[in-house]
Amino acid sequence: MDDDLTEHTLDSRQVYDGVLLKVYQDKVSLPDGKTALREYVRHPGAVVIIAILPDGRMLFERQYRYGPRRTFLEFPAGKIDAGEPPAQTAVRELREETGHEADEWTHLGVMHPCIGYSDERIEIFLARGLRHVGAQLDEGEFLEVTALSLEAAMRAVWHGEVTDAKTLSALIWAQRVYRQGF
């Protein structure tokens, strides 16, 4: 990593304190010695789950997202609660949203969806050995669970039906899992 590109915080202040998001404005020292303002969102982090059914299809959800004002096709995912290990979040979210539990869990990696203005990270998990035990959606959460083969999921990407960054990133990992049996 090149430390010559590092910006150093001179001052930081919170400008918004929401339920989910915290917005900050920092004054920073740039690598050339000048100063600049940086605004960014602090996010608690999240998980995304590649959940593979015994028949080889993956679980997806159709869920309305208010910000872009549309329904998205995406992998199961959810916010990490304060003090909760990401692996525990993945287990909880898979059960709550899809009604499935998994016998085998693998942490695959991490992605950063909005590096220009947020510190959010999304931990990517693989879940196998699924069994349906019943969904427990959060209050006010509405979604439809569906299953797609890798080929169908990739067709959905190429047809513009999957545009969610976390799902696109996780599909790269899914391709590796199917290709190499990871």
Backbone bond lengths (Angstrom), bond angles and torsions (degrees), N, CA, C in turn:
res aa  C-N    CA-C-N  psi(-1)  N-CA   C-N-CA  omega(-1)  CA-C   N-CA-C  phi
1 M - - - 1.453 - - 1.529 108.68 -
2 D 1.317 116.79 138.37 1.450 122.54 -176.20 1.525 110.50 -92.95
3 D 1.358 115.86 103.70 1.462 120.53 -179.03 1.519 112.39 -68.42
4 D 1.343 118.51 -16.86 1.452 120.89 179.30 1.528 112.32 -64.32
5 L 1.324 117.36 -16.82 1.460 121.70 -179.38 1.525 112.68 -95.30
6 T 1.319 117.35 -2.54 1.459 121.65 -175.12 1.522 111.95 -69.93
7 E 1.333 114.59 136.61 1.457 121.71 172.12 1.521 107.54 -100.41
8 H 1.327 117.43 138.88 1.462 121.75 -177.09 1.523 110.44 -110.74
9 T 1.325 115.68 132.36 1.460 121.81 -178.53 1.518 110.29 -72.26
10 L 1.329 115.92 125.72 1.460 122.12 175.55 1.521 111.18 -99.38
11 D 1.339 115.45 -34.48 1.455 121.33 -179.61 1.520 107.77 -155.43
12 S 1.326 116.87 146.89 1.457 121.09 -179.50 1.516 108.77 -141.43
13 R 1.338 115.33 136.78 1.465 118.95 174.85 1.516 109.78 -142.80
14 Q 1.329 114.59 141.23 1.462 120.42 177.33 1.524 108.09 -81.96
15 V 1.335 116.33 127.91 1.464 120.74 -178.64 1.527 112.70 -108.70
16 Y 1.351 117.15 -10.40 1.457 120.91 175.86 1.520 108.43 -154.14
17 D 1.339 115.81 136.08 1.456 121.48 -180.00 1.523 108.54 -125.97
18 G 1.329 116.47 91.65 1.458 121.38 -178.79 1.509 112.31 -95.17
19 V 1.318 115.65 179.86 1.453 121.50 178.69 1.531 110.23 -65.89
20 L 1.325 116.78 -45.21 1.465 121.89 -179.06 1.522 111.81 -101.56
21 L 1.319 116.89 -44.18 1.456 121.29 -171.29 1.524 112.81 -109.88
22 K 1.305 114.73 145.63 1.469 123.40 174.95 1.524 106.16 -122.18
23 V 1.337 116.48 127.12 1.463 120.45 -177.86 1.531 108.85 -108.41
24 Y 1.341 114.80 133.77 1.461 121.87 -178.46 1.518 110.45 -122.91
25 Q 1.323 114.45 154.29 1.455 121.62 171.17 1.525 106.35 -127.86
26 D 1.318 115.57 120.60 1.468 121.48 -178.21 1.514 110.59 -115.64
27 K 1.312 114.87 146.06 1.460 120.98 168.30 1.527 105.03 -97.97
28 V 1.335 116.45 128.18 1.459 120.70 -175.67 1.517 111.20 -125.71
29 S 1.315 114.03 154.58 1.455 122.59 172.14 1.523 107.07 -95.15
30 L 1.333 116.20 124.92 1.460 122.28 -178.76 1.528 110.94 -84.25
31 P 1.317 117.99 163.60 1.469 120.77 -179.92 1.535 113.59 -56.44
32 D 1.344 117.57 -27.92 1.473 119.70 179.50 1.526 113.01 -88.76
33 G 1.350 117.25 5.45 1.453 121.73 178.19 1.519 114.68 93.16
34 K 1.303 119.08 -13.33 1.458 121.82 177.34 1.527 109.23 -75.41
35 T 1.330 116.22 169.56 1.458 120.34 178.28 1.531 109.65 -114.85
36 A 1.333 114.77 158.42 1.459 121.39 178.48 1.523 108.78 -152.99
37 L 1.327 115.82 163.85 1.457 121.60 174.12 1.522 109.24 -100.00
38 R 1.320 115.76 141.16 1.458 122.36 176.61 1.522 107.81 -128.51
39 E 1.324 116.90 128.55 1.453 122.21 174.50 1.517 107.58 -111.27
40 Y 1.328 115.64 136.91 1.456 119.07 -177.69 1.519 110.65 -155.34
41 V 1.321 114.03 160.39 1.449 122.78 179.96 1.522 108.95 -103.09
42 R 1.315 115.97 131.25 1.466 120.58 170.50 1.527 106.83 -92.85
43 H 1.324 115.11 131.89 1.461 121.93 -177.18 1.516 107.86 -129.75
44 P 1.332 119.03 143.32 1.471 120.46 -177.13 1.524 114.89 -71.55
45 G 1.329 117.28 -8.58 1.457 120.40 -178.15 1.515 110.48 95.60
46 A 1.321 115.39 164.53 1.455 121.10 -176.22 1.522 109.82 -151.38
47 V 1.311 115.14 174.76 1.466 122.22 174.83 1.522 108.37 -127.51
48 V 1.318 116.05 155.40 1.460 122.87 169.94 1.524 106.26 -132.76
49 I 1.330 115.36 142.49 1.460 120.11 -172.80 1.520 111.52 -122.76
50 I 1.328 115.60 125.05 1.467 122.38 169.37 1.526 104.48 -91.60
51 A 1.320 116.12 100.19 1.469 121.57 -176.28 1.525 108.36 -103.72
52 I 1.331 116.25 114.77 1.462 121.82 -175.13 1.524 109.91 -103.27
53 L 1.329 114.40 119.72 1.461 121.29 178.06 1.532 110.69 -71.68
54 P 1.336 117.97 160.92 1.470 120.15 178.92 1.530 113.67 -55.79
55 D 1.354 118.22 -27.79 1.464 120.12 179.63 1.530 113.00 -84.67
56 G 1.348 117.15 3.28 1.459 121.53 176.47 1.514 115.16 94.76
57 R 1.326 117.74 -12.50 1.467 119.61 176.85 1.530 109.76 -76.46
58 M 1.319 115.27 157.96 1.463 122.18 179.46 1.517 109.90 -106.71
59 L 1.327 115.76 146.93 1.461 120.77 177.03 1.521 110.51 -80.21
60 F 1.322 115.32 133.29 1.459 123.42 174.69 1.521 108.24 -128.66
61 E 1.319 114.96 164.64 1.459 120.99 176.53 1.518 109.12 -129.17
62 R 1.308 115.28 146.99 1.458 121.54 167.42 1.519 104.89 -105.69
63 Q 1.333 114.78 122.09 1.460 119.21 -176.41 1.526 109.76 -143.89
64 Y 1.317 115.59 136.99 1.466 121.33 177.19 1.525 108.23 -76.95
65 R 1.333 115.74 131.44 1.464 121.72 177.95 1.522 108.06 -115.73
66 Y 1.323 115.57 121.53 1.454 121.04 -170.38 1.528 113.34 -65.40
67 G 1.338 117.99 -43.17 1.472 120.65 -177.07 1.521 112.55 -51.54
68 P 1.326 118.52 -59.26 1.468 120.34 179.02 1.527 113.27 -81.80
69 R 1.341 116.45 -5.76 1.467 122.23 176.03 1.537 113.39 59.76
70 R 1.343 114.27 50.39 1.462 118.56 176.25 1.522 110.65 -159.23
71 T 1.313 115.28 167.40 1.457 121.81 177.72 1.523 108.59 -90.94
72 F 1.322 115.54 135.04 1.465 121.95 -178.60 1.520 110.29 -116.02
73 L 1.317 115.71 150.72 1.452 123.68 169.84 1.521 105.42 -99.58
74 E 1.323 116.33 118.82 1.469 119.97 -173.30 1.520 111.25 -149.34
75 F 1.325 115.33 162.49 1.453 120.83 172.92 1.529 109.02 -71.11
76 P 1.334 117.91 155.89 1.464 120.20 173.73 1.527 109.47 -58.66
77 A 1.324 115.58 142.06 1.460 120.24 -176.37 1.521 109.26 -161.15
78 G 1.310 115.36 168.42 1.456 118.59 176.15 1.505 112.70 -177.34
79 K 1.319 114.31 164.08 1.467 123.65 -177.67 1.527 110.62 -75.65
80 I 1.323 115.00 141.36 1.457 121.70 174.53 1.528 108.09 -78.22
81 D 1.328 116.63 124.58 1.458 120.76 176.88 1.525 109.88 -76.18
82 A 1.323 116.51 154.05 1.473 122.11 -179.17 1.526 109.96 -53.75
83 G 1.328 116.13 127.72 1.455 122.31 177.68 1.519 115.10 77.76
84 E 1.314 117.44 0.87 1.469 121.37 -177.38 1.529 110.25 -91.54
85 P 1.318 118.60 127.98 1.461 119.62 174.86 1.536 109.89 -65.02
86 P 1.336 118.02 141.76 1.465 120.58 -179.28 1.526 113.95 -53.80
87 A 1.319 118.43 -37.88 1.469 120.24 179.73 1.524 111.00 -62.78
88 Q 1.306 116.88 -36.65 1.463 121.10 177.76 1.533 110.06 -68.79
89 T 1.327 116.24 -37.85 1.469 120.28 176.69 1.525 109.96 -60.58
90 A 1.324 116.40 -43.64 1.468 120.41 -179.10 1.522 110.96 -60.85
91 V 1.316 117.66 -45.68 1.462 121.99 179.09 1.529 109.51 -60.59
92 R 1.329 116.46 -46.75 1.465 121.79 -178.54 1.523 111.83 -62.79
93 E 1.331 116.42 -47.82 1.462 120.10 -176.92 1.529 112.26 -66.28
94 L 1.335 117.98 -40.20 1.458 120.02 178.55 1.530 110.10 -60.47
95 R 1.308 116.29 -44.07 1.477 120.97 -179.75 1.523 110.72 -66.68
96 E 1.329 116.70 -49.87 1.465 120.15 -176.87 1.524 112.04 -60.97
97 E 1.322 116.34 -47.04 1.463 120.18 -170.65 1.526 113.96 -85.15
98 T 1.319 117.50 -37.76 1.472 119.37 -174.39 1.521 113.28 -110.06
99 G 1.340 116.52 -15.23 1.456 119.35 -177.11 1.512 113.67 78.77
100 H 1.337 117.04 16.01 1.464 120.69 -178.78 1.523 111.67 -112.33
101 E 1.317 114.46 148.95 1.459 122.58 168.24 1.523 106.93 -117.96
102 A 1.336 115.78 157.75 1.463 120.61 -176.98 1.522 110.61 -126.09
103 D 1.322 115.60 144.79 1.467 121.50 176.49 1.521 111.72 -82.86
104 E 1.332 116.42 -26.92 1.467 120.25 -173.44 1.533 109.85 -131.16
105 W 1.325 115.11 127.56 1.472 121.53 179.16 1.519 109.56 -123.59
106 T 1.338 116.54 137.78 1.460 121.92 175.85 1.519 108.42 -134.87
107 H 1.327 116.30 129.99 1.466 120.64 173.23 1.522 106.83 -84.05
108 L 1.347 116.28 122.86 1.459 120.38 -175.57 1.524 113.55 -97.45
109 G 1.305 117.86 -34.93 1.459 119.72 -176.70 1.511 111.20 168.28
110 V 1.311 114.74 -162.63 1.462 121.68 -177.64 1.518 108.87 -139.36
111 M 1.319 116.10 150.15 1.463 121.06 173.02 1.518 108.20 -133.63
112 H 1.324 115.43 153.32 1.466 122.96 179.12 1.526 107.48 -118.45
113 P 1.340 118.25 104.17 1.463 120.36 -170.14 1.524 116.18 -74.67
114 C 1.304 118.42 -23.83 1.483 119.92 -170.88 1.525 110.55 -139.78
115 I 1.320 118.51 58.58 1.466 121.31 -170.83 1.521 114.22 -64.03
116 G 1.308 117.97 -17.83 1.458 120.28 -179.56 1.514 113.79 -76.33
117 Y 1.341 117.81 -20.90 1.455 118.56 -175.98 1.530 114.68 -149.64
118 S 1.332 118.13 12.85 1.457 119.65 -179.00 1.526 110.77 -149.75
119 D 1.338 115.77 151.52 1.465 120.45 175.12 1.533 111.59 -95.76
120 E 1.342 117.07 11.11 1.459 120.82 -177.79 1.523 111.62 -58.97
121 R 1.338 114.17 138.35 1.453 121.51 172.27 1.514 107.07 -127.35
122 I 1.325 116.17 146.33 1.458 120.68 177.79 1.528 107.78 -124.76
123 E 1.317 115.56 117.99 1.462 122.46 179.58 1.529 108.48 -82.40
124 I 1.320 116.75 132.09 1.466 122.68 -175.49 1.529 109.11 -101.73
125 F 1.342 115.81 124.98 1.459 121.83 -179.28 1.522 110.46 -122.14
126 L 1.328 114.73 148.63 1.454 123.86 173.13 1.527 107.45 -109.27
127 A 1.330 116.41 129.96 1.468 121.56 178.14 1.521 108.57 -122.16
128 R 1.334 115.82 126.85 1.467 121.55 178.18 1.533 109.43 -131.44
129 G 1.317 114.89 167.86 1.466 119.14 -176.80 1.517 110.04 70.29
130 L 1.337 115.66 46.46 1.465 120.74 -174.98 1.525 112.05 -77.80
131 R 1.310 114.71 146.46 1.461 122.53 170.96 1.520 107.81 -141.93
132 H 1.323 116.02 140.06 1.461 121.25 -177.86 1.525 109.83 -83.59
133 V 1.336 115.94 126.76 1.471 121.40 -179.19 1.526 111.68 -124.90
134 G 1.327 118.64 -5.17 1.465 121.95 178.88 1.511 112.42 109.76
135 A 1.323 115.87 131.93 1.474 121.76 -178.32 1.524 111.03 -77.47
136 Q 1.326 115.14 155.64 1.461 123.00 176.66 1.524 108.17 -139.24
137 L 1.324 116.59 68.75 1.461 120.99 -176.59 1.517 111.45 -60.23
138 D 1.338 115.12 145.85 1.455 120.61 173.84 1.522 109.39 -65.52
139 E 1.324 116.59 155.11 1.460 122.01 174.56 1.527 109.13 -55.43
140 G 1.314 116.78 129.58 1.462 121.18 178.31 1.520 114.46 81.29
141 E 1.334 117.75 6.44 1.461 121.35 179.61 1.527 109.17 -102.42
142 F 1.330 115.71 127.08 1.458 121.55 -178.37 1.523 108.31 -130.04
143 L 1.320 116.15 125.21 1.457 119.93 178.41 1.510 110.22 -156.34
144 E 1.311 114.15 163.80 1.464 122.12 178.74 1.528 106.89 -121.80
145 V 1.323 116.44 126.80 1.457 121.86 179.79 1.522 108.86 -92.06
146 T 1.324 116.01 136.95 1.455 122.03 177.54 1.527 107.99 -141.22
147 A 1.301 117.51 165.23 1.468 121.82 179.38 1.521 109.00 -125.52
148 L 1.329 115.55 137.51 1.463 121.58 179.98 1.521 109.89 -133.88
149 S 1.313 115.54 145.69 1.465 120.38 170.25 1.532 107.51 -71.15
150 L 1.312 116.47 165.55 1.464 119.97 175.98 1.526 109.79 -59.82
151 E 1.320 116.55 -41.80 1.467 120.64 -179.37 1.527 111.01 -62.42
152 A 1.327 117.75 -44.14 1.469 121.28 178.82 1.521 110.95 -65.49
153 A 1.318 116.44 -38.40 1.467 120.03 178.68 1.530 110.63 -64.64
154 M 1.326 116.74 -41.33 1.461 119.71 179.22 1.535 111.09 -68.58
155 R 1.324 117.72 -36.14 1.469 119.92 174.00 1.531 110.03 -61.19
156 A 1.326 116.39 -40.38 1.470 120.56 178.01 1.525 110.79 -62.32
157 V 1.331 117.25 -36.38 1.475 120.50 175.67 1.520 109.33 -63.04
158 W 1.326 117.50 -51.16 1.464 121.23 -174.77 1.530 112.52 -68.87
159 H 1.335 117.27 -19.57 1.469 120.93 176.68 1.531 112.08 -95.25
160 G 1.333 116.93 6.94 1.463 120.55 177.67 1.517 114.12 75.34
161 E 1.322 117.45 16.43 1.463 121.03 179.31 1.526 112.17 -88.30
162 V 1.319 117.75 -18.86 1.463 123.21 174.19 1.525 106.31 -119.06
163 T 1.329 115.98 110.21 1.467 120.80 179.68 1.525 112.11 -126.54
164 D 1.313 116.92 -2.31 1.458 123.23 -179.36 1.534 110.30 -68.52
165 A 1.326 116.58 125.97 1.471 121.68 -173.66 1.520 113.05 -60.08
166 K 1.320 118.11 -42.96 1.471 119.22 -177.76 1.520 111.10 -65.89
167 T 1.340 116.51 -36.55 1.459 120.17 178.85 1.521 111.01 -71.06
168 L 1.324 116.77 -41.31 1.471 119.67 176.61 1.525 111.01 -60.58
169 S 1.325 117.00 -44.95 1.472 120.54 178.37 1.523 110.94 -62.91
170 A 1.322 116.41 -44.41 1.464 119.84 -178.72 1.526 111.29 -67.27
171 L 1.326 117.56 -30.18 1.470 119.71 177.13 1.529 111.91 -65.12
172 I 1.316 117.67 -29.81 1.472 120.17 173.81 1.525 109.09 -61.07
173 W 1.341 116.01 -44.15 1.459 120.31 177.25 1.528 110.86 -65.95
174 A 1.332 116.67 -40.02 1.469 119.98 179.97 1.524 110.82 -60.69
175 Q 1.330 116.86 -40.69 1.468 119.45 177.87 1.522 110.22 -59.33
176 R 1.314 116.85 -41.36 1.468 120.47 178.66 1.528 110.92 -64.65
177 V 1.330 116.77 -42.39 1.462 121.15 179.37 1.525 110.45 -60.03
178 Y 1.318 116.94 -46.48 1.472 120.25 -179.32 1.531 111.95 -68.86
179 R 1.325 116.44 -35.17 1.465 121.25 -177.89 1.529 110.89 -75.16
180 Q 1.333 116.62 -42.80 1.484 120.55 -172.50 1.513 113.83 -108.29
181 G 1.325 117.92 -6.44 1.465 119.33 -177.67 1.509 112.52 67.01
182 F 1.289 118.41 31.01 1.480 126.70 -177.16 1.502 112.53 -46.04
